[in-house]
């Protein structure tokens, strides 16, 4: 059975989103600030996951020192470069996160030794946005993080006040408490040949915010209908968010991760690593 091993890498690069055959107005409508003629930049963070059978002699899937050497050789082509101008990969395609992670896959995969396979790449453009690629042709996942602030009280109406206090502790405070919730929304699909994106980011933000605007700076128990009859636990919150967002995204919605605090994290409908 395969064991999976992951190593993190960093590189810095600039890029620009622009299609020559489109008008400036059309480019700006689709790509926004990313159309800046001089480009903009990111500190990219890349997680490389390889898989294979553990070698009985070394006890490793692959020597991480060797993986570091191979991947660093690949990333040297991109580090401190303008992706459009200084690399050959983005003459015809836009260097979106989705396209970039596919290009990196092709470069890294061919460097791996026999018996080791590339299982996954996750590329962060910033802390709130990443793309994942698993080797499927022209298909990727895209993840965006959002934040909303809300108050709530954990209280089950079917239980006595004493039982609620015993069960929920401080979270049963009659006056409530609150969190800065962070919600990661993952969608997948084919990468659009013209935009280089799995989904229009502006449209994705609009749809997610249309749901979160009803929750932000609200008391969930009093002002969100779904919690009139059930406790506003993070487990229930992430399920209700899924139901609302699935109605907007359909089958393209793949996963939600809700951070209630830095220590309490909830995934639905299944683990998505």
C-alpha positions in Angstrom: 0.0 0.0 0.0 1.3 3.5 -0.9 2.5 6.0 1.7 2.1 9.7 0.9 4.9 12.2 1.7 4.6 15.9 1.3 7.2 18.7 1.2 6.7 22.5 1.1 8.5 24.9 -1.2 8.4 28.6 -1.8 9.1 30.8 -4.8 8.4 34.4 -5.8 7.2 35.5 -9.2 5.1 38.2 -11.0 2.5 37.7 -13.7 -0.2 39.4 -15.7 -3.6 38.3 -16.9 -4.4 39.5 -20.4 -5.8 38.3 -23.7 -4.6 40.2 -26.7 -7.7 39.4 -28.8 -9.9 41.0 -26.1 -10.6 44.6 -25.6 -9.3 46.4 -22.5 -12.8 46.6 -21.2 -13.4 42.8 -21.6 -10.0 42.0 -20.0 -10.8 44.2 -17.0 -14.2 42.8 -16.6 -12.9 39.3 -16.3 -9.5 39.8 -14.7 -9.8 43.0 -12.8 -6.6 44.4 -11.2 -4.7 41.4 -12.6 -4.6 43.2 -16.0 -2.1 45.8 -14.8 0.3 46.1 -17.8 3.4 45.8 -15.6 2.2 42.8 -13.7 1.9 42.0 -10.0 3.5 39.4 -7.8 3.1 36.7 -5.2 5.0 34.7 -2.7 3.9 31.3 -3.9 3.8 28.3 -1.6 3.8 24.9 -3.2 3.1 21.6 -1.5 4.4 18.6 -3.4 2.9 15.2 -2.4 4.6 12.0 -3.7 3.4 8.4 -3.1 4.9 5.0 -3.3 5.8 1.8 -1.4 8.1 2.3 1.5 11.6 1.0 0.6 12.4 -1.9 3.1 16.1 -0.8 3.2 15.8 3.0 3.6 12.4 3.1 5.3 11.4 5.9 2.9 9.1 6.5 -0.1 11.6 8.9 -1.4 14.5 10.7 0.2 13.2 14.2 1.0 16.6 15.7 0.3 16.4 14.4 -3.2 12.9 15.6 -3.6 14.0 19.0 -2.5 16.8 19.0 -5.1 14.6 18.0 -7.9 11.8 20.4 -7.2 14.1 23.3 -6.5 15.7 22.7 -9.9 12.2 23.0 -11.5 11.3 26.1 -9.4 14.5 27.9 -10.4 12.8 28.4 -13.8 10.1 30.4 -12.1 11.6 32.0 -9.0 12.1 35.8 -9.2 10.8 35.7 -12.8 7.9 37.4 -14.7 5.9 34.3 -15.7 4.6 35.8 -18.9 7.9 37.4 -20.1 10.7 35.2 -18.6 9.3 31.6 -19.1 8.2 29.8 -22.2 5.1 28.3 -20.7 2.8 31.2 -20.7 3.1 32.6 -24.3 -0.3 31.2 -25.2 -2.0 30.5 -21.8 -2.6 32.9 -18.9 -0.5 32.2 -15.8 -3.4 31.7 -13.5 -2.9 29.6 -10.4 -4.7 26.7 -12.1 -2.6 26.8 -15.2 0.6 27.3 -13.2 0.0 24.3 -11.0 -0.5 22.2 -14.2 2.7 23.4 -15.7 4.6 22.6 -12.5 3.1 19.1 -12.5 4.5 18.4 -15.9 7.9 19.6 -14.9 8.1 17.8 -11.6 6.6 14.5 -12.6 9.2 13.8 -15.2 12.0 14.3 -12.6 10.8 11.7 -10.2 12.6 8.4 -9.8 11.1 5.1 -10.8 8.6 3.7 -8.3 7.6 7.2 -7.0 4.5 8.9 -8.4 3.4 12.5 -8.1 0.1 12.3 -6.2 -0.9 15.9 -5.7 0.3 19.5 -6.0 -1.3 22.3 -4.0 -0.2 25.8 -5.0 -1.1 28.8 -2.8 -1.1 32.2 -4.5 -1.8 33.8 -1.1 -3.2 32.6 2.2 -6.8 32.7 1.0 -6.5 31.2 -2.4 -5.0 27.9 -3.8 -5.4 25.5 -6.6 -4.8 21.7 -6.5 -4.0 19.4 -9.3 -4.0 15.6 -9.3 -2.9 14.9 -12.9 -6.3 14.8 -14.6 -6.1 16.5 -18.0 -7.4 20.1 -17.9 -9.2 19.6 -14.6 -8.3 21.2 -11.2 -9.7 22.2 -7.9 -9.8 25.8 -6.7 -10.1 26.9 -3.1 -11.0 30.3 -1.7 -11.2 31.4 1.9 -13.8 33.8 3.3 -14.5 35.3 6.7 -17.6 36.2 8.6 -18.2 37.3 12.1 -21.2 36.0 14.1 -22.5 35.5 17.6 -24.3 32.3 18.9 -25.1 30.3 21.9 -25.0 26.5 22.1 -28.2 25.4 23.6 -30.4 22.4 22.8 -34.0 23.1 23.4 -34.8 19.5 24.2 -32.4 19.5 27.2 -32.8 21.1 30.6 -30.8 24.2 31.5 -28.6 22.1 33.7 -28.0 19.5 31.0 -27.1 22.3 28.5 -24.6 23.8 31.0 -23.0 20.4 31.5 -22.8 19.7 27.8 -21.7 23.0 26.4 -20.0 24.7 29.3 -19.0 28.3 28.5 -20.6 28.1 25.1 -24.0 27.9 26.8 -23.6 31.5 28.2 -27.2 33.0 28.0 -25.8 36.2 26.4 -23.9 34.3 23.8 -20.4 34.6 22.5 -18.9 34.9 19.0 -16.2 34.0 16.5 -14.5 35.2 13.4 -15.4 32.2 11.3 -13.3 31.3 8.3 -14.9 29.3 5.5 -12.9 27.6 2.8 -14.9 26.8 -0.3 -13.6 24.3 -2.8 -14.9 23.9 -6.4 -13.6 21.9 -9.2 -14.0 21.6 -13.0 -12.3 22.0 -16.3 -9.8 24.9 -16.7 -11.3 27.3 -19.2 -9.0 27.6 -22.2 -9.5 31.4 -22.5 -9.4 32.5 -18.9 -7.2 29.8 -17.4 -9.7 29.5 -14.5 -11.8 26.7 -13.1 -14.4 29.4 -12.1 -14.9 33.1 -12.6 -13.5 34.4 -9.3 -15.6 37.5 -9.3 -18.7 35.4 -9.8 -17.6 32.9 -7.1 -17.1 35.7 -4.6 -20.5 37.1 -5.5 -22.3 33.8 -4.9 -20.5 33.0 -1.6 -21.0 36.5 -0.3 -24.7 36.4 -1.1 -24.9 33.7 1.5 -22.5 35.0 4.0 -24.0 38.5 4.0 -27.0 37.0 5.8 -24.7 35.7 8.5 -22.1 38.3 8.9 -22.4 40.5 12.0 -25.6 38.5 13.0 -26.6 36.4 16.0 -27.1 33.0 14.4 -29.7 31.7 16.8 -32.0 34.7 16.5 -31.3 35.8 12.9 -30.7 32.7 10.8 -33.8 30.6 10.2 -32.0 27.2 10.2 -30.9 27.6 13.9 -34.3 28.4 15.3 -34.8 24.7 16.1 -31.3 23.3 16.2 -28.1 24.2 18.0 -25.7 26.5 16.1 -22.8 24.2 16.5 -20.0 24.4 13.9 -21.1 21.0 12.6 -24.6 22.3 12.0 -23.3 25.5 10.5 -21.1 23.9 7.9 -24.0 21.6 6.8 -26.4 24.5 6.5 -23.7 26.5 4.5 -23.3 23.5 2.2 -27.0 23.3 1.6 -27.2 27.0 0.7 -24.1 27.0 -1.4 -24.9 23.8 -3.2 -28.1 25.5 -4.4 -25.8 28.2 -6.1 -22.9 26.0 -7.3 -24.5 22.7 -8.0 -22.1 19.7 -8.6 -19.1 22.1 -9.0 -19.1 22.5 -5.2 -16.8 19.8 -3.7 -15.9 20.7 -0.2 -16.3 23.1 2.7 -13.9 23.6 5.6 -15.1 25.8 8.5 -12.6 27.2 11.0 -14.5 28.2 14.2 -11.2 28.9 15.9 -7.6 28.1 15.1 -8.0 24.9 17.0 -11.5 23.7 15.9 -11.9 22.9 12.2 -14.9 21.1 10.5 -15.1 19.5 7.1 -18.1 18.7 4.9 -19.1 16.5 3.2 -15.9 14.6 3.4 -12.2 15.1 4.2 -10.4 17.0 1.5 -6.7 17.2 2.2 
